[in-house]
Amino acid sequence: MRESKRGLTLVELVIAMMVCVILLAVAIPAFQTMLQRSQLDAAVRQVMSDVREAQSRATLTSWQYRLIGFDIDSGDTHKNQYRVIGRSSSAVAWPIETVATFSSATQMAGNWVDVNRMFSDVKLDTADATTRFWVSYDSRGVAFEINSFPLNLSHKSGQKQCLGVTAAGSIRMVSIGTAGCP
């Protein structure tokens, strides 16, 4: 008698390939949504961290610090970007918002955080009609000027998160989802 060779038939291979295609068709959109969500979450963590850094610098150095930025609709060359600026006291003017990065005995202007470059599909959008946003901290770390917060961060997929600053100056998430800021 002849020995039969072990292996898969063509029908079995086609069925196995069809099962794999169906699994991929379900998994790929879920994976893309997960990647989009993680990109938005990373952008939110970055902004929150930088606001907290400005507040922390204010208490550590006894200077006043401001996180200031321009939303995606701004006509400024720094649209969808923000930075931290500082001054030694209220008797000293804030540095010009768009000045190059520098540090002196009475003022400083940090590097721009380019949301376009770091998180290409994430956009900053003010909750009102203005295109600039900022939060300023005094030497005790208390917010004394807040403009255009809550701040929307949105992904091109439609996912949004909203950041607000409390009266005491801490930053927090106001809402999550697709509706945006209240």
LUMTIDO-909543 format. One record per residue: residue number from 1; residue in three letters; x, y, z negated of N, C-alpha, C in turn. Coordinates in steps of 0.02 Angstrom, whole numbers, plus 50000, padded with zeros to 5 digits. Example, Ala and Ser with C-alpha at 12.3 -4.5 7.8 and 13.67 -1.06 7.14 Angstrom:
% residues 2
+-----+------+-------+-------+-------+-------+-------+-------+-------+-------+-------+
: pos : code :   n.X :   n.Y :   n.Z :  ca.X :  ca.Y :  ca.Z :   c.X :   c.Y :   c.Z :
+-----+------+-------+-------+-------+-------+-------+-------+-------+-------+-------+
:   1 :  ALA : 50660 : 49716 : 49610 : 50615 : 49775 : 49610 : 50660 : 49835 : 49610 :
:   2 :  SER : 50642 : 49888 : 49646 : 50684 : 49947 : 49643 : 50645 : 50002 : 49606 :
+-----+------+-------+-------+-------+-------+-------+-------+-------+-------+-------+
% end
This chain:
% residues 182
+-----+------+-------+-------+-------+-------+-------+-------+-------+-------+-------+
: pos : code :   n.X :   n.Y :   n.Z :  ca.X :  ca.Y :  ca.Z :   c.X :   c.Y :   c.Z :
+-----+------+-------+-------+-------+-------+-------+-------+-------+-------+-------+
:   1 :  MET : 50041 : 49941 : 50000 : 50000 : 50000 : 50000 : 50044 : 50063 : 50000 :
:   2 :  ARG : 50014 : 50114 : 50028 : 50050 : 50177 : 50031 : 50040 : 50217 : 49967 :
:   3 :  GLU : 50092 : 50250 : 49947 : 50086 : 50294 : 49889 : 50063 : 50362 : 49913 :
:   4 :  SER : 50015 : 50391 : 49877 : 49992 : 50457 : 49896 : 50037 : 50510 : 49865 :
:   5 :  LYS : 50049 : 50562 : 49902 : 50091 : 50618 : 49877 : 50047 : 50664 : 49837 :
:   6 :  ARG : 50074 : 50687 : 49781 : 50037 : 50733 : 49739 : 50045 : 50804 : 49766 :
:   7 :  GLY : 49992 : 50844 : 49761 : 49994 : 50913 : 49785 : 49924 : 50941 : 49785 :
:   8 :  LEU : 49919 : 51003 : 49808 : 49854 : 51036 : 49812 : 49829 : 51035 : 49883 :
:   9 :  THR : 49766 : 51029 : 49890 : 49736 : 51033 : 49956 : 49727 : 51106 : 49975 :
:  10 :  LEU : 49715 : 51119 : 50037 : 49705 : 51187 : 50061 : 49644 : 51219 : 50027 :
:  11 :  VAL : 49592 : 51182 : 50016 : 49532 : 51207 : 49984 : 49548 : 51228 : 49912 :
:  12 :  GLU : 49586 : 51188 : 49877 : 49605 : 51205 : 49808 : 49647 : 51269 : 49806 :
:  13 :  LEU : 49693 : 51277 : 49853 : 49734 : 51337 : 49856 : 49692 : 51399 : 49870 :
:  14 :  VAL : 49644 : 51394 : 49915 : 49601 : 51450 : 49932 : 49558 : 51470 : 49871 :
:  15 :  ILE : 49531 : 51421 : 49837 : 49491 : 51436 : 49777 : 49534 : 51469 : 49723 :
:  16 :  ALA : 49595 : 51445 : 49712 : 49639 : 51475 : 49663 : 49656 : 51547 : 49681 :
:  17 :  MET : 49668 : 51559 : 49746 : 49683 : 51627 : 49768 : 49622 : 51673 : 49760 :
:  18 :  MET : 49562 : 51648 : 49773 : 49502 : 51688 : 49764 : 49492 : 51707 : 49691 :
:  19 :  VAL : 49505 : 51661 : 49646 : 49499 : 51675 : 49575 : 49549 : 51730 : 49555 :
:  20 :  CYS : 49610 : 51726 : 49580 : 49661 : 51777 : 49565 : 49641 : 51845 : 49592 :
:  21 :  VAL : 49613 : 51848 : 49652 : 49591 : 51911 : 49682 : 49535 : 51942 : 49640 :
:  22 :  ILE : 49488 : 51901 : 49618 : 49433 : 51926 : 49577 : 49459 : 51953 : 49511 :
:  23 :  LEU : 49505 : 51919 : 49479 : 49535 : 51942 : 49417 : 49572 : 52008 : 49426 :
:  24 :  LEU : 49609 : 52014 : 49481 : 49644 : 52077 : 49496 : 49596 : 52134 : 49509 :
:  25 :  ALA : 49541 : 52119 : 49544 : 49491 : 52171 : 49559 : 49460 : 52199 : 49495 :
:  26 :  VAL : 49455 : 52158 : 49444 : 49429 : 52181 : 49380 : 49483 : 52215 : 49339 :
:  27 :  ALA : 49544 : 52190 : 49340 : 49597 : 52214 : 49297 : 49627 : 52280 : 49320 :
:  28 :  ILE : 49633 : 52291 : 49385 : 49667 : 52351 : 49410 : 49632 : 52415 : 49389 :
:  29 :  PRO : 49566 : 52422 : 49398 : 49533 : 52484 : 49374 : 49540 : 52494 : 49299 :
:  30 :  ALA : 49535 : 52441 : 49261 : 49542 : 52448 : 49188 : 49613 : 52470 : 49170 :
:  31 :  PHE : 49662 : 52445 : 49206 : 49731 : 52465 : 49194 : 49742 : 52538 : 49213 :
:  32 :  GLN : 49713 : 52560 : 49268 : 49719 : 52630 : 49289 : 49687 : 52677 : 49237 :
:  33 :  THR : 49629 : 52658 : 49212 : 49596 : 52698 : 49161 : 49639 : 52702 : 49099 :
:  34 :  MET : 49670 : 52647 : 49080 : 49714 : 52646 : 49022 : 49774 : 52693 : 49033 :
:  35 :  LEU : 49803 : 52692 : 49092 : 49860 : 52736 : 49107 : 49840 : 52809 : 49106 :
:  36 :  GLN : 49781 : 52825 : 49133 : 49757 : 52894 : 49133 : 49746 : 52918 : 49062 :
:  37 :  ARG : 49716 : 52876 : 49022 : 49702 : 52893 : 48952 : 49767 : 52903 : 48913 :
:  38 :  SER : 49816 : 52861 : 48926 : 49880 : 52869 : 48890 : 49916 : 52932 : 48911 :
:  39 :  GLN : 49910 : 52952 : 48975 : 49941 : 53014 : 48998 : 49908 : 53074 : 48963 :
:  40 :  LEU : 49842 : 53074 : 48959 : 49806 : 53128 : 48925 : 49824 : 53129 : 48851 :
:  41 :  ASP : 49825 : 53071 : 48819 : 49843 : 53067 : 48748 : 49913 : 53094 : 48735 :
:  42 :  ALA : 49959 : 53078 : 48780 : 50028 : 53102 : 48772 : 50031 : 53178 : 48778 :
:  43 :  ALA : 49993 : 53207 : 48824 : 49991 : 53280 : 48831 : 49962 : 53312 : 48768 :
:  44 :  VAL : 49909 : 53284 : 48742 : 49878 : 53310 : 48681 : 49927 : 53307 : 48623 :
:  45 :  ARG : 49962 : 53251 : 48615 : 50011 : 53245 : 48561 : 50067 : 53297 : 48570 :
:  46 :  GLN : 50088 : 53310 : 48631 : 50140 : 53359 : 48644 : 50118 : 53429 : 48622 :
:  47 :  VAL : 50058 : 53450 : 48642 : 50033 : 53517 : 48624 : 50025 : 53522 : 48548 :
:  48 :  MET : 49995 : 53471 : 48518 : 49985 : 53472 : 48445 : 50052 : 53476 : 48409 :
:  49 :  SER : 50101 : 53438 : 48432 : 50167 : 53439 : 48401 : 50200 : 53507 : 48407 :
:  50 :  ASP : 50193 : 53539 : 48464 : 50223 : 53605 : 48474 : 50189 : 53659 : 48432 :
:  51 :  VAL : 50123 : 53655 : 48423 : 50088 : 53702 : 48380 : 50112 : 53692 : 48308 :
:  52 :  ARG : 50117 : 53630 : 48287 : 50141 : 53616 : 48219 : 50213 : 53640 : 48210 :
:  53 :  GLU : 50253 : 53633 : 48263 : 50323 : 53656 : 48260 : 50326 : 53732 : 48250 :
:  54 :  ALA : 50283 : 53769 : 48286 : 50281 : 53842 : 48278 : 50262 : 53860 : 48206 :
:  55 :  GLN : 50213 : 53825 : 48179 : 50192 : 53838 : 48110 : 50248 : 53821 : 48060 :
:  56 :  SER : 50281 : 53766 : 48072 : 50335 : 53744 : 48029 : 50394 : 53793 : 48031 :
:  57 :  ARG : 50412 : 53815 : 48091 : 50466 : 53864 : 48098 : 50451 : 53928 : 48060 :
:  58 :  ALA : 50388 : 53948 : 48062 : 50369 : 54010 : 48027 : 50382 : 54004 : 47952 :
:  59 :  THR : 50363 : 53947 : 47923 : 50374 : 53939 : 47851 : 50447 : 53929 : 47833 :
:  60 :  LEU : 50485 : 53898 : 47877 : 50555 : 53884 : 47862 : 50600 : 53945 : 47871 :
:  61 :  THR : 50583 : 53988 : 47919 : 50627 : 54045 : 47935 : 50602 : 54112 : 47911 :
:  62 :  SER : 50538 : 54115 : 47888 : 50505 : 54177 : 47867 : 50495 : 54225 : 47926 :
:  63 :  TRP : 50497 : 54198 : 47986 : 50481 : 54236 : 48047 : 50408 : 54225 : 48064 :
:  64 :  GLN : 50384 : 54262 : 48113 : 50318 : 54249 : 48141 : 50329 : 54213 : 48208 :
:  65 :  TYR : 50290 : 54161 : 48219 : 50296 : 54123 : 48281 : 50228 : 54118 : 48316 :
:  66 :  ARG : 50231 : 54114 : 48381 : 50171 : 54109 : 48422 : 50182 : 54057 : 48476 :
:  67 :  LEU : 50133 : 54013 : 48482 : 50131 : 53968 : 48540 : 50085 : 54003 : 48590 :
:  68 :  ILE : 50111 : 54017 : 48649 : 50073 : 54054 : 48699 : 50078 : 54018 : 48766 :
:  69 :  GLY : 50024 : 54018 : 48804 : 50025 : 53985 : 48868 : 49974 : 54011 : 48917 :
:  70 :  PHE : 49978 : 53985 : 48977 : 49933 : 54004 : 49031 : 49897 : 53942 : 49056 :
:  71 :  ASP : 49832 : 53947 : 49067 : 49796 : 53887 : 49089 : 49804 : 53876 : 49164 :
:  72 :  ILE : 49773 : 53825 : 49189 : 49782 : 53804 : 49259 : 49754 : 53856 : 49308 :
:  73 :  ASP : 49707 : 53897 : 49287 : 49676 : 53946 : 49331 : 49714 : 54012 : 49333 :
:  74 :  SER : 49766 : 54018 : 49294 : 49804 : 54080 : 49291 : 49840 : 54093 : 49357 :
:  75 :  GLY : 49846 : 54156 : 49374 : 49884 : 54175 : 49434 : 49958 : 54183 : 49418 :
:  76 :  ASP : 49977 : 54175 : 49356 : 50046 : 54182 : 49335 : 50088 : 54124 : 49361 :
:  77 :  THR : 50152 : 54137 : 49369 : 50198 : 54084 : 49392 : 50205 : 54028 : 49340 :
:  78 :  HIS : 50185 : 54043 : 49278 : 50190 : 53993 : 49225 : 50122 : 53960 : 49210 :
:  79 :  LYS : 50079 : 53955 : 49261 : 50014 : 53924 : 49248 : 50023 : 53851 : 49229 :
:  80 :  ASN : 49979 : 53828 : 49184 : 49980 : 53761 : 49156 : 50044 : 53748 : 49117 :
:  81 :  GLN : 50071 : 53801 : 49086 : 50131 : 53796 : 49045 : 50121 : 53836 : 48980 :
:  82 :  TYR : 50163 : 53821 : 48931 : 50162 : 53858 : 48869 : 50231 : 53858 : 48839 :
:  83 :  ARG : 50241 : 53901 : 48789 : 50306 : 53905 : 48754 : 50295 : 53934 : 48685 :
:  84 :  VAL : 50348 : 53931 : 48644 : 50348 : 53961 : 48578 : 50392 : 54023 : 48580 :
:  85 :  ILE : 50365 : 54079 : 48554 : 50404 : 54140 : 48547 : 50403 : 54160 : 48474 :
:  86 :  GLY : 50451 : 54202 : 48453 : 50454 : 54221 : 48383 : 50481 : 54292 : 48375 :
:  87 :  ARG : 50467 : 54320 : 48316 : 50494 : 54385 : 48298 : 50508 : 54385 : 48224 :
:  88 :  SER : 50555 : 54426 : 48203 : 50577 : 54425 : 48133 : 50525 : 54455 : 48085 :
:  89 :  SER : 50483 : 54502 : 48109 : 50431 : 54531 : 48067 : 50380 : 54566 : 48112 :
:  90 :  SER : 50325 : 54588 : 48081 : 50274 : 54623 : 48120 : 50297 : 54692 : 48142 :
:  91 :  ALA : 50353 : 54717 : 48114 : 50381 : 54780 : 48136 : 50417 : 54774 : 48203 :
:  92 :  VAL : 50430 : 54713 : 48224 : 50464 : 54699 : 48287 : 50412 : 54675 : 48337 :
:  93 :  ALA : 50416 : 54698 : 48398 : 50369 : 54677 : 48450 : 50381 : 54604 : 48469 :
:  94 :  TRP : 50327 : 54571 : 48492 : 50335 : 54504 : 48519 : 50377 : 54509 : 48582 :
:  95 :  PRO : 50416 : 54459 : 48598 : 50452 : 54459 : 48662 : 50400 : 54459 : 48719 :
:  96 :  ILE : 50420 : 54486 : 48775 : 50376 : 54484 : 48834 : 50364 : 54410 : 48850 :
:  97 :  GLU : 50302 : 54392 : 48863 : 50283 : 54322 : 48870 : 50322 : 54285 : 48923 :
:  98 :  THR : 50337 : 54318 : 48978 : 50368 : 54283 : 49034 : 50443 : 54293 : 49038 :
:  99 :  VAL : 50473 : 54322 : 48986 : 50545 : 54333 : 48986 : 50582 : 54266 : 48986 :
: 100 :  ALA : 50643 : 54266 : 49010 : 50684 : 54205 : 49010 : 50698 : 54183 : 48939 :
: 101 :  THR : 50715 : 54121 : 48930 : 50731 : 54093 : 48864 : 50789 : 54132 : 48834 :
: 102 :  PHE : 50782 : 54153 : 48770 : 50836 : 54189 : 48736 : 50825 : 54185 : 48661 :
: 103 :  SER : 50876 : 54207 : 48624 : 50871 : 54212 : 48551 : 50915 : 54270 : 48529 :
: 104 :  SER : 50888 : 54313 : 48487 : 50926 : 54369 : 48460 : 50914 : 54372 : 48384 :
: 105 :  ALA : 50939 : 54424 : 48353 : 50931 : 54431 : 48280 : 50859 : 54446 : 48261 :
: 106 :  THR : 50818 : 54472 : 48308 : 50750 : 54491 : 48290 : 50696 : 54458 : 48333 :
: 107 :  GLN : 50714 : 54425 : 48388 : 50665 : 54394 : 48431 : 50693 : 54329 : 48460 :
: 108 :  MET : 50646 : 54286 : 48482 : 50667 : 54226 : 48518 : 50610 : 54206 : 48566 :
: 109 :  ALA : 50630 : 54174 : 48621 : 50582 : 54147 : 48668 : 50607 : 54078 : 48688 :
: 110 :  GLY : 50568 : 54027 : 48672 : 50588 : 53958 : 48685 : 50577 : 53938 : 48758 :
: 111 :  ASN : 50595 : 53877 : 48773 : 50587 : 53849 : 48840 : 50513 : 53839 : 48856 :
: 112 :  TRP : 50497 : 53844 : 48919 : 50429 : 53830 : 48942 : 50418 : 53755 : 48942 :
: 113 :  VAL : 50360 : 53735 : 48920 : 50338 : 53665 : 48925 : 50293 : 53663 : 48986 :
: 114 :  ASP : 50317 : 53630 : 49038 : 50281 : 53627 : 49102 : 50237 : 53565 : 49103 :
: 115 :  VAL : 50174 : 53575 : 49089 : 50126 : 53519 : 49087 : 50122 : 53486 : 49156 :
: 116 :  ASN : 50128 : 53526 : 49210 : 50127 : 53498 : 49278 : 50182 : 53446 : 49288 :
: 117 :  ARG : 50240 : 53461 : 49263 : 50297 : 53416 : 49272 : 50294 : 53356 : 49225 :
: 118 :  MET : 50276 : 53367 : 49163 : 50276 : 53313 : 49114 : 50216 : 53266 : 49122 :
: 119 :  PHE : 50158 : 53295 : 49137 : 50096 : 53257 : 49141 : 50059 : 53281 : 49203 :
: 120 :  SER : 50078 : 53256 : 49261 : 50057 : 53285 : 49325 : 49982 : 53289 : 49335 :
: 121 :  ASP : 49943 : 53247 : 49306 : 49871 : 53247 : 49317 : 49832 : 53280 : 49261 :
: 122 :  VAL : 49867 : 53312 : 49213 : 49834 : 53343 : 49156 : 49836 : 53419 : 49165 :
: 123 :  LYS : 49780 : 53450 : 49148 : 49773 : 53522 : 49156 : 49753 : 53554 : 49089 :
: 124 :  LEU : 49781 : 53613 : 49076 : 49762 : 53653 : 49019 : 49707 : 53701 : 49042 :
: 125 :  ASP : 49655 : 53708 : 49003 : 49601 : 53753 : 49021 : 49573 : 53785 : 48958 :
: 126 :  THR : 49571 : 53851 : 48958 : 49543 : 53886 : 48900 : 49467 : 53877 : 48898 :
: 127 :  ALA : 49440 : 53881 : 48839 : 49368 : 53870 : 48830 : 49327 : 53931 : 48850 :
: 128 :  ASP : 49362 : 53987 : 48861 : 49326 : 54047 : 48882 : 49352 : 54070 : 48951 :
: 129 :  ALA : 49335 : 54130 : 48971 : 49351 : 54154 : 49038 : 49424 : 54178 : 49044 :
: 130 :  THR : 49460 : 54185 : 48988 : 49529 : 54209 : 48992 : 49574 : 54153 : 49018 :
: 131 :  THR : 49632 : 54172 : 49042 : 49678 : 54121 : 49068 : 49739 : 54113 : 49023 :
: 132 :  ARG : 49742 : 54151 : 48969 : 49797 : 54145 : 48921 : 49770 : 54118 : 48854 :
: 133 :  PHE : 49812 : 54083 : 48819 : 49793 : 54059 : 48752 : 49854 : 54067 : 48707 :
: 134 :  TRP : 49840 : 54077 : 48642 : 49894 : 54080 : 48593 : 49867 : 54070 : 48523 :
: 135 :  VAL : 49913 : 54051 : 48480 : 49901 : 54049 : 48408 : 49965 : 54075 : 48376 :
: 136 :  SER : 49957 : 54124 : 48331 : 50014 : 54156 : 48297 : 50014 : 54138 : 48223 :
: 137 :  TYR : 50074 : 54127 : 48196 : 50082 : 54109 : 48126 : 50125 : 54161 : 48091 :
: 138 :  ASP : 50103 : 54180 : 48030 : 50144 : 54226 : 47990 : 50198 : 54187 : 47954 :
: 139 :  SER : 50238 : 54222 : 47914 : 50295 : 54190 : 47881 : 50276 : 54138 : 47829 :
: 140 :  ARG : 50211 : 54134 : 47812 : 50187 : 54082 : 47766 : 50157 : 54022 : 47803 :
: 141 :  GLY : 50155 : 54027 : 47870 : 50127 : 53973 : 47910 : 50052 : 53977 : 47918 :
: 142 :  VAL : 50023 : 54035 : 47903 : 49951 : 54045 : 47910 : 49937 : 54077 : 47977 :
: 143 :  ALA : 49888 : 54051 : 48012 : 49870 : 54079 : 48077 : 49838 : 54147 : 48067 :
: 144 :  PHE : 49863 : 54198 : 48102 : 49832 : 54265 : 48096 : 49806 : 54290 : 48162 :
: 145 :  GLU : 49821 : 54258 : 48217 : 49792 : 54274 : 48282 : 49780 : 54210 : 48320 :
: 146 :  ILE : 49718 : 54200 : 48341 : 49701 : 54141 : 48380 : 49661 : 54166 : 48440 :
: 147 :  ASN : 49684 : 54149 : 48500 : 49650 : 54171 : 48561 : 49638 : 54111 : 48607 :
: 148 :  SER : 49577 : 54104 : 48629 : 49558 : 54054 : 48679 : 49567 : 53982 : 48655 :
: 149 :  PHE : 49559 : 53972 : 48591 : 49554 : 53905 : 48564 : 49481 : 53897 : 48544 :
: 150 :  PRO : 49449 : 53841 : 48554 : 49475 : 53777 : 48574 : 49504 : 53777 : 48645 :
: 151 :  LEU : 49551 : 53732 : 48655 : 49586 : 53725 : 48718 : 49570 : 53656 : 48747 :
: 152 :  ASN : 49546 : 53655 : 48809 : 49532 : 53592 : 48843 : 49595 : 53565 : 48875 :
: 153 :  LEU : 49607 : 53501 : 48868 : 49656 : 53466 : 48907 : 49617 : 53414 : 48946 :
: 154 :  SER : 49623 : 53415 : 49011 : 49583 : 53370 : 49052 : 49627 : 53333 : 49102 :
: 155 :  HIS : 49606 : 53272 : 49116 : 49640 : 53231 : 49166 : 49599 : 53233 : 49229 :
: 156 :  LYS : 49631 : 53225 : 49286 : 49594 : 53230 : 49349 : 49540 : 53176 : 49355 :
: 157 :  SER : 49545 : 53124 : 49314 : 49494 : 53071 : 49313 : 49429 : 53093 : 49281 :
: 158 :  GLY : 49430 : 53151 : 49247 : 49371 : 53176 : 49213 : 49374 : 53169 : 49138 :
: 159 :  GLN : 49423 : 53133 : 49112 : 49430 : 53126 : 49040 : 49455 : 53192 : 49010 :
: 160 :  LYS : 49429 : 53211 : 48952 : 49447 : 53274 : 48920 : 49458 : 53264 : 48846 :
: 161 :  GLN : 49501 : 53307 : 48819 : 49508 : 53313 : 48747 : 49512 : 53387 : 48732 :
: 162 :  CYS : 49488 : 53406 : 48674 : 49484 : 53476 : 48656 : 49521 : 53487 : 48591 :
: 163 :  LEU : 49565 : 53537 : 48589 : 49603 : 53553 : 48529 : 49579 : 53619 : 48500 :
: 164 :  GLY : 49570 : 53620 : 48435 : 49551 : 53681 : 48400 : 49600 : 53696 : 48345 :
: 165 :  VAL : 49602 : 53759 : 48325 : 49645 : 53781 : 48270 : 49599 : 53804 : 48214 :
: 166 :  THR : 49610 : 53779 : 48154 : 49569 : 53798 : 48096 : 49589 : 53867 : 48071 :
: 167 :  ALA : 49549 : 53895 : 48027 : 49564 : 53961 : 47999 : 49631 : 53960 : 47962 :
: 168 :  ALA : 49648 : 53904 : 47932 : 49712 : 53898 : 47897 : 49770 : 53890 : 47945 :
: 169 :  GLY : 49755 : 53872 : 48008 : 49808 : 53867 : 48058 : 49827 : 53797 : 48080 :
: 170 :  SER : 49795 : 53746 : 48051 : 49812 : 53679 : 48074 : 49774 : 53663 : 48138 :
: 171 :  ILE : 49806 : 53622 : 48179 : 49775 : 53604 : 48243 : 49743 : 53535 : 48236 :
: 172 :  ARG : 49687 : 53527 : 48270 : 49651 : 53463 : 48267 : 49613 : 53452 : 48331 :
: 173 :  MET : 49595 : 53389 : 48343 : 49552 : 53373 : 48400 : 49481 : 53391 : 48382 :
: 174 :  VAL : 49448 : 53428 : 48427 : 49379 : 53448 : 48415 : 49331 : 53398 : 48446 :
: 175 :  SER : 49346 : 53377 : 48507 : 49303 : 53328 : 48540 : 49342 : 53286 : 48589 :
: 176 :  ILE : 49315 : 53228 : 48604 : 49346 : 53181 : 48649 : 49293 : 53158 : 48699 :
: 177 :  GLY : 49312 : 53147 : 48760 : 49265 : 53120 : 48809 : 49266 : 53158 : 48873 :
: 178 :  THR : 49208 : 53166 : 48904 : 49204 : 53201 : 48968 : 49166 : 53267 : 48963 :
: 179 :  ALA : 49138 : 53282 : 48906 : 49098 : 53343 : 48899 : 49141 : 53405 : 48888 :
: 180 :  GLY : 49200 : 53398 : 48859 : 49243 : 53456 : 48847 : 49227 : 53488 : 48780 :
: 181 :  CYS : 49248 : 53550 : 48774 : 49239 : 53586 : 48711 : 49167 : 53603 : 48700 :
: 182 :  PRO : 49147 : 53605 : 48636 : 49079 : 53624 : 48620 : 49066 : 53697 : 48637 :
+-----+------+-------+-------+-------+-------+-------+-------+-------+-------+-------+
% end
